[in-house]
Structures are given as structure tokens and as C-alpha cells.
Amino acid sequence: MTSALLSLSTLLTASALAAPAAGAAPHNDRPAGVPAGWERVAGDDLTHITGASGRPQSLHTSGRSAAAPADESGPVAIKSMRNGKFTATEVNYPAPNTGALRARSTAVTGAWESFAFEWDEVGQTFAIKSLANNRYVAVEKNFTGQAQNTLRARSTTAGGWERFEVYHNEDLNLYALRSTLNNLFVAMENSYTGSLQYTLRARSADVTGSWEQFDLYNIVG
């Protein structure tokens, strides 16, 4: 498998698109279609996307910064457009939620919010590795209840549970992630309470708004 770190540009303002009703059930009876205005991103496409943005450096946190346009040297931060927070890996959570991904950080403080996107040329998909524990992100399809399809950094290798497609919306300059395990888009559960509040879950059949929209920052500095 050949891999490359994903390096993408940033958006300074959040989307105002409407969100789906909280707790809406995913449509598991059909594959998720590609929403209008969204195009699938391949490994070779990334430099073309980042090169289209000339915005200056936009974020400085804890001695690290997220820049646009990004280069191809650094890890990536994933920011939810629903709550404006960065995704962190909960390495200290007890089982079975160890390594759960949650959009809960107001700043990029280090490895907790850092991820590597690795491109597989054969499968034409990305694997996402958390740099907090060097584990690949899997979709927990066999979990039940509100935890079903939670994203967890828990795998030492990347197989079918750990494969994602990345989509880009040129007008919004935002991104969406779709699991190839269940053909559903990743959403951030803003309305959850307790330890899984803001958790990322592959549960949406469509990109309906900010629930499924993310900004990807290349971390530098």
C-alpha cells in the first residue's frame, strides 16, 4: 500500500446549511449516493485542491499552526463545522470506547488532534491513522444503540473496517468522509450527552448540512 499524508486547505467560516433532526435513523437499505456539489478526492487530486487556495495562515495553537494552502509534510486536524471544534482521540476512555473520535477540542494541542490520511492506490480509499496512539480508525458497525458505527482509533492494520472515501465541495471548500464498510457518511453527534457527546459516527446516507461537513487543516510548526 502506498500512502501519503492528506494535506488540504481551510475555510474560515462555518456552513449555515440546515442540520438533520437529532437522532435521525440512517437509511441502511440503500447505498449512500454522491450528494450534488460533492466530488470524490483521490490521492493525486489533493495538490490541485490545496493549490486553489491562497488564504493566509489562519490558526495558531499551542506552538502549532494550521495553514492554507497546506503542504504535504504534516499531520491533519479534523474540524467539525457543526460545533467548530477539532476532533480528538479519546485514548484514556475505558473499554469499549477506548480511542473514540470526538469533536471536542477548541485548539490543536498535539497528537490528540492529529491524524494521518493514507491513500491506498489499489482500493482507491483512505485509511485514517490517529497519531495519539498510532492506531487506524475503524467504524464499529457491530456496536449497538447510540454507539453503533462510532469511529474508533483501535486497529493496528487497515482493512475493510478502516477504509474511507473523502469528498470535497468546491463551493464550500469543505470535506465529507464516507465509510466504505457501510456506505454512510460520518456525522458529528452534537446532540448526544455524556461521554459520547460530539462523537463521530458513520450513520448518514447523505450530506445534509454541517453535521456531516468537516474542515481539514494541515498542521505545521
PyMOL commands that set and color helices and strands:
alter all, ss='L'
color gray80, all
select helices_A, chain A and resi 43-50+111-113+145-147+160-162+194-196+210-212
alter helices_A, ss='H'
color red, helices_A
select strands_A, chain A and resi 38-41+59-61+64-67+76-80+86-90+100-105+115-120+125-130+135-140+150-155+164-169+174-179+184-188+200-204+214-220
alter strands_A, ss='S'
color yellow, strands_A
deselect
rebuild
show_as cartoon
